[in-house]
Structures are given as structure tokens and as C-alpha cells.
């Protein structure tokens, strides 16, 4: 092999971005394998490139005891490598090790113990030329695959645009990204979406794997990162850092909630994401094929954030348990189904977005639970432990007035009359009369609304309302904002 061919090999290395000497080293390994197949080949040999640009074969002979030690060391290295591969793949490797295939380490062998002879075959130039073409093409393909793998492994989590190439198999869809064909597997597709051949789609690079045909890029249309990137592309305030997306909760194909926060005074984060007449959010919804998006303002106060996260439902009160990160949300009776959502989707998304476990209850259910907690008794005894009137109004709420000394009821005549009709099975009778003075007392969520009539019956100042045993109530009204 002439020097011109060697120079051409090194030029290919520079053009393809292959590390210098890689192709030459590959040629030496391939020529050594070809030499060992020739009749009369020595057991140990090496192939080297000389100063004239020709490859020469040198036989290697060492003392028998040293040879045995080098073979044992090479065998141990090969076994360790096989065990490592079995641990990575989880499969048993049934490769048979031959002493002739082991790579001996000659670096630690003294030169005076090694006998080298030139055993280059006569027709080795022709063999080298044929081998060079095959090795160069093979190594160029491997180098291109490695560079492509290095390029895409650093882009995991990035959103890319591709063209759908094949849709015949619903479970796996091929997407052309330009340099490589990516795979959109069934579990990463969104239910109900149809991918027409030739259409452009955006997806998130979920994973990059090595394969025999090059790197395999795995895409996803279900990743929440897709929504973040789409809003960054459509909302200049997010791209400039004026508005930040603090959290995303997504049910792919159905509904998503995002929490946004403004870092600039005078910039409305929700309005920036919605855009003029909803143009910006409409573009995102169009790319997601009609998936609904709720944009929630971020709030450092957990109670207010939980209340807003249940949008579009209106929330009346939020009670927090900081230790267990649990929130009890009270909503009007007509808002209960809307707060929970279809199959619990709205509540589930709100819990993911806020990081709090959310328990939603209606006004009437909460009033009944509050009454049961107040009259549940202690150590087998029954009694009122809140100091409030035991009557329950016709709207389902408990009377906010304090009970009179020695009585379970306040000074309202209709409530005092209940004491004369009290039975053992009914500890909290319901007042069915419609009295004007009772309607002003009915709002449990606003204890300051107790009128002067309550003070006339022995309750000069309204008392705090219990939020449940062991909880420190945090009272929030969404309408106050």
C-alpha cells in the first residue's frame, strides 16, 4: 500500500470528523485478522505501518511461562467484560472464548524477551488494498452513527418538528427529522390523534438508543414538556423571561393545567398566555389537536393556589393540613360536579399541579360533617364541645350563634322551642321556619356577618368556627381576590 493511499485515508478522517489514526488502526486490526487466516500463520503477530506507507506483519515469540501468564490475564479481562455486558443487558452471554482470539497485552513485556520476525506474505499488498476499502466504508458509517448519537443524546427533552413518513402500523409511526428517522411508539401517542402521512408534527425527544442501523430516536407526544415549549414559541413574554411557567399537569388529549407567574410589574401572566382574543392559546390548542388548557396564576399562598387550580369551579373555603399536605375544599352545592370534573379529571389535575392532596366537599356535606364533629362526644360521653347553637338551618348550615348557658340552643325563640321537642335520636334538629333574622345568620363562611340580634341573646362577639379536629383552618374566599 503506497503512501498516497495512507494520505487519502487520513484526509477522509479529517473530512468526516473521525479521530486521527482511527482508520489506520482499524486497517491494522483487519489485516491482522486476514493474516491469521493464511496457511502457516504464526500464533502471535502484529501488523504495523512502516515509513514507506506499507503494512508489514511481524511474528512475536516469547518464553512459554510468560506467554501463559499473558493468556490468563487476557482471559480474565474477557470474562469480566462478558459479565459486565450480562449485567447491563440482563441476558446470559453464551460466547465461547478461544485463546487464539484473546488480545494479549505486550506493553509490560521487556523488549529483550520478545523475538520479532518479518513474516509479511508475498501477496499481502493485494489483501491490504481489498481490506482497506471494506474497513474504510465500515468505519465511516460507524463514525457517522456515533456523531449522530452524540448530537441527539444531548437533545433529550427538546421539542423537534418532523414529517410523518409511515402510518400503516398504528403502534409505531416513523417521523423524518432530517438526519435521522425517529420512532413515535404507541404508548407515546395521544389517544384520538390521527397522524396523516406527510403531515408535520411536533414531539419531544424522549430517549436515544444505539442500534445496528444507527441511533434510534424515541419521540413522545404525551410529555408535559411539549406544552411548555409550545407556549414559549407562541408567547414572547415567556421566551424573554418576563413570564415563567411554574408547573404543568396534563391528561394528554383531554385537558391540561399550567401555572404561570409574572416577573415584571404590569405584565399579566394569564393574559400574556391567552393573547389578543385568545390567539396565542388557540395556536397551542390547535397543535395539541383540540386539547383544553386551563391557565392558572401562580400564588405563593397554598390555599389560594389550590382554589385557583380547581378553575373553572368556584371555591368558597379552603382548609389546609400542612403536615400531610392535604387540602379540604368547600364549594357550593351546584359547583361540586364541576370542581371534581369528568371521572375526577379536574380534581386530579389540580392535585398534580399544586402538589397537595385535595378533598372536595359541598357546603351541605361540610355543614353536616362539622355538626357531627361538634356533637360526636368524647370518651363515650355526648355533648357540645364548640359552644355553638345545636340547630341546623333549612339551608343545611349550622346556626352560628352561641348557645345560652345550660342550653344547647341560642336565644332565638324558634331554636329555644326545639329544646321542648328534643328526642334522643335527634341531636341537631333542623329549623324549617323561614324567619328573616335567621337568613342573616346563615353564612358560616363569614362569621363577622352575625347581626345585633345575636348579641341580644347572649353572644356579644362572634366566635371562631372549628375547621375539624386537629386542623389549623385557613379560610379563603376566591371572590375576595
Secondary structure, DSSP 8 states (H G I E B T S, - for coil): --HHHHHHHHHHHHHHT--TTHHHHHHHHHHHHHHHTSTT--SSEEEEE-TTS-EEEEEEE--HHHHHHHHHHHHHHHHHHHHHHHHHH-S-------GGG-----TTS-GGG-EEEE---TTHHHHHHHHHHHHHHHHHHHHHHHHHHHHHHTTTT-EEEEEEEE-SSTTEEEEE-SSSEEEEEGGGS-TT----TT-EEEEEEEEEE--TTS-EEEEESS-THHHHHHHHHH-HHHHTTSEEEEEEEEETTTEEEEEEEE-STT--HHHHHH-GGGHHHHHHHHHTTS-EEEEEE--SSHHHHHHHHTTTS---EEEEETTTTEEEEEE-GGGHHHHH-GGGHHHHHHHHHH-SEEEEEEHHHHHHHHHHHHSS-BTTB---SS-B---B-TTS-B--SB--TTSSS-S-HHHHHHHHT-BTTBSS-B-----HHHHTT--TT-GGG--HHHHHTT-SS------STT-------GGG-
